[in-house]
Amino acid sequence: MKIGRVLRDGPDGPVPRLVSVHPETGTVLDLAAEERRRLIDAGASPRRAVRLAAAQFPGSLTEALESGPAFREAADRVLRDADPALGIPLSEVRWLAPVDPPVLRDFNAFKNHEATAPDVWFEVPLFFKINPSTIVGPGERIVWPAGCEHLDYELELGLVIGSPARDLTPQTARTALFGVTVFDDFSARNLLRHEMEGRLGPAKGKDFSTALGPWVVTVDELDLTDLTMTAYVNGEEWSRGNSGSLVWSIEEILSYASRSEPLVPGEVIGTGTVAGGSGWELGRRLEPGDTVRLEIDGVGRLENTVGAPDPVRWQPTPRKRAGAGR
Amino acid sequence: MKIGRVLRDGPDGPVPRLVSVHPETGTVLDLAAEERRRLIDAGASPRRAVRLAAAQFPGSLTEALESGPAFREAADRVLRDADPALGIPLSEVRWLAPVDPPVLRDFNAFKNHEATAPDVWFEVPLFFKINPSTIVGPGERIVWPAGCEHLDYELELGLVIGSPARDLTPQTARTALFGVTVFDDFSARNLLRHEMEGRLGPAKGKDFSTALGPWVVTVDELDLTDLTMTAYVNGEEWSRGNSGSLVWSIEEILSYASRSEPLVPGEVIGTGTVAGGSGWELGRRLEPGDTVRLEIDGVGRLENTVGAPDPVRWQPTPRKRAGAGR
């Protein structure tokens, strides 16, 4: 199953709606609308059918996944009765990021920059966190953050958590996984280089636009150990890799992420960049106006255009060290 | 105004409720219950009054703050009519963390460890992010994470964002701030030391329990540049500092946090540890069962007890570097 989120017009303006995606018919089905019809056909009053359908299929994938297995069961029930060919044509869809994660992490689980990598990269699967308020969806413009002189993409697989979990092991880890999506971890290289000297990790170098989409594909549809991953800039192939080259497996990522810490439904975990999956590793840079398209076979294509640089509206005044005379 | 969150019993089990806190009468007022009464007195039907009151005062402070100025206005209206002396005695209250932030950041804005600090600490106000799923409230037990050999507290001021903002400057920054709370950034020192060598910042060393509370005090009640901050372990004073010793001001913290990136209602930003505000800086360590009480004058007291160590249920197998023969 492929689940996306789209905007649809209503009396109070556009509202987010969950859809199932059907590339074979070139359509999406609005799950709440289909559920409403199904309930009315089964004898519900139109008013109650709207309420029940909205509770079953809210506009938030996180809320839907918080329903537990009931969400997938309800979606399966809708799809047994509905005809995808009668859905909304893909050409008319206004996409949102398919997920609205309460937590957004990014691991470092592929082989990259090996010669200069610190020892700890080989000892545990490291990760950092990204501000989920900066997530953008398919087609949305990427912020070029203030002070950035070198914007880059990163080609990653995004893991979408379906069930609450804690202290997973590689044997149990897959139970927590709902599906995957394409994850473009846009990065401001010069900001990162500067702030990472402070040992507190990425902040302004990552927290401006993380692109996710176009939809989430459930794990039953894919072999996660063999997905071809490619990146195109203005239509030219820049990066090509495969999810099979992970140094830390998906099961190890989920186990480490959940060690003494909860995983919650709807949260998203990036694998880190596949080898060669960024401009930095190729000695190439993005420019304002460039279009970046990431593709993962069996998952989908995520395309975003880079915006104009944000002006520097305020710059901190450096402090002196006490007694350092600098 | 002081706003907290408490658990109250209902037919479906305990539910979170927003309260105003009245230390002078030793009570809290359940804001939705008071609003319901006010609406009924003004002629609303009991059923509609419940619905309207629940919409005005949800159990989430983030949702309440998303109402904009309407939230504070509604709370002021309730408090004009209500008698705090008739509220729920503090002794009967089951506290929750007062906030449920969608984003949790922590800055490094006090003077600490100056001799070994990297240059970048003096050039920009650095921050990292904490997993908000690990927040605990007053009285809740602190997780001792798997592999931790050195657990510590950090005495900090927590800034609670009230309004959406972006690209603030020190001149405009205060408009985004709703209030403050006590912020105990529990830290696993040995895990931090190890993972921070990887330059991706704190992860397992911070993401297990961050304590917030006991309530949020609105900024109109306080002089944020002169708050005495103290930490007690098992009743003994370990740390004492003052918010006036910030190297980066609250206005600078908010400006930097919002640079090319949104601030959203309900998010919480820690200042970082006041000088001498952790056991590490004093050469002292917490033990399982210790009680840590942080106090900020005019804000409140936040007390938590340290739990027993989590067992190591799974440990990653270190990888070899390609060709390194190690």
Interface residues (C-beta under 8 A of the other chain):
Chain A: P102 V103 R105 N108 K111 E114 A117 P118 D119 V120 W121 F122 E123 V124 P125 L126 F127 F128 K129 I130 N131 P132 S133 T134 V143 P145 A146 G147 D167 L168 T169 P170 H194 E195 M196 E197 G198 R199 L200 G201 P202 A203 K204 D207 F208 V247 W248 E252 S255 Y256 R259 S260 E261 P262 V264 E267 D310 R313 W314 P316 P318 R319 K320 R321 A322
Chain B: P102 V103 R105 N108 K111 E114 A117 P118 D119 V120 W121 F122 E123 V124 P125 L126 F127 F128 K129 I130 N131 P132 S133 T134 V143 P145 A146 G147 D167 L168 T169 P170 H194 E195 M196 E197 G198 R199 L200 G201 P202 A203 K204 D207 F208 V247 W248 E252 S255 Y256 R259 S260 E261 P262 V264 E267 D310 R313 W314 P316 P318 R319 K320 R321 A322
